[in-house]
Amino acid sequence: MPEIIQTFKAMQKTESEKRKFLASIQGIELNDEEKEKTGPTFEDIQRKALGIDADAEDVLSLQGQVASGAGFGVGMGLGYEQE
């Protein structure tokens, strides 16, 4: 039974690639599996819920639970203060 399932998946993949190829010849781009990621990430929402208005790239985002999750705890922080 696993062989049949794998064969079926391979056939689906082949057909999908054929459809994408034929669509690209006609100038249509199909991205079934590669949908662009839009919207905030879970970490962005978590920072906002904790009241942290800093970007993920900013060192100010490493506060509270986010900092402890990243491996920074009390006395083990970055030594950075917001002015």
PyMOL commands that set and color helices and strands:
alter all, ss='L'
color gray80, all
select helices_A, chain A and resi 2-25+42-49+59-61+64-69
alter helices_A, ss='H'
color red, helices_A
deselect
rebuild
show_as cartoon
